[in-house]
Amino acid sequence: MNTINIIGISIVAVFLLFIFMKKDKQLTDYFLIAINLILAGFFLSDLWLQTGFTRVNYFFHNVVGFYLFPAFLTYGMLLINGKNKVQKSWWWFYIYAVGFTTFMLLDLIFLTDYDAALLEERYYSPTLSYHFFFKTHKLFVIVSLIWFLSKLKKYQSKIKDFYSFIEPLQLNWVKNFAYIFIIINTVSLFGFLSYNFGWIQDIGNVYTLVNSLLVLSIFYLSYHGIKQYTLAHFQPIELEEEKIKTSSSIEKTTTESLEKEKYKTSSLTAEEMDNIFKNLKTFFEEKELYKEPQLKIQTVAENLKISSHHLSQTINSKTEKPFYDFVNEYRVNKLKEKLISPTHQHYTILALGLECGFNSKASLNRIFKLHTEQSPSQYQKSHLLK
């Protein structure tokens, strides 16, 4: 057990050093620091308990772990919220941590006359009240993470309306960590229940497993968190739908999709959308703006002198596609031309793809195959043989 604690503290120390050295830190970076400090505190408190039980180290060991989850949930919501500001509506993330802290203070100071022997006994055989907090907290974490994953999924869908590149913005590593955290809490819940029912004799095995999983998961989170490439680096537009006050709304047709419902308060007429779309296509074809790998809808809207909301509405309404697919269709079509052009045969497919606006080999192959059902090399071979 000591080995796991020491390894965990060492890893946390390294990551904290890297995060502190990072320039232009965002609020998310400070929450990542908090997550690592909480984890380090948890491991240190476990080592502290082994020197002898006191009210202070018993309190610290039990309470500190309750703050790990709300810190992560705040961190995750900051990443997908795009505002770089903690929202008041997130107060419930901390309800269990604050509630348990209050309960422990009352118990240790007023309700029970603890000595070292009784503290050690309570550590291995908690009272019903402690069992309630420990078990329901794990259920709270699991349910809250499922809620968070639904928010993350919605975010991943939204970014396609605003960006022509989504790979570095999808936050799949945050999603993976959330799943890992669900697994850790599920394993922990069943492990401690098994110990309570006598199915497991040594509670130390449960602690070792849970702490090992925590070390690995925080290693994964911190590694990706340090090198995160989030919306904050692109001066993001707010991903929440723009609120436009108007007394009129565009008429709906029987074929209008659910996606267009979000624009029902827009003042745009069908004629205005036609003009915007015509200007957009002209702008794209003449300026070849799609060749910009990090193209944002905000950039295009500013050039067309319209709001990003109206541009997004127009693209969705006229093509039934988000901005991401609209731009990548241009990139794919341009790459198709170059792949079969005799003057471009001495270039690699990756070089041609980068020239067309793709920003990596992986995204190039994935997007091209999605549009053509062939890889770029397959497409090139099949057309050159004709």
Buried (B, 14 or more C-beta within 10 A) or exposed (E): BEEBBEBBBEBBEEBBEEBEEBEEEBBBBEBBBBBBBBBBBBBBBBBBBEEEBBBEBBBBBBBBBBBBBBBBBBBBBBBBBBBBEBEEEBEEBBEBBBEBBEBBEEBBEEEEEBEEEEBBEBBEEBEEEBBEBBBEBBEBBBEBBEEBBEEBEEBBEBBBBBBBBBBBBBBEBBBBBBEBBBEBBBBBBBBBBBBBEEEBEEBEBBBBBBBBBBBBBBBBBBBBBBEBEBBBEBEBBEBEEBEBEEEEEBEEEEEBEEBBEBBEBBEBEEEBBEEBBEBBEEBBEEEBBBBBBEBBBBBBBEEBEBBBBBBBBBBBBBEEBBBBBBBBBBBBEBBBEBBBEEEBEEBEBBEBBBBBBBBBBEBBBBBBBEBBEBBBEEBBEEEEEE
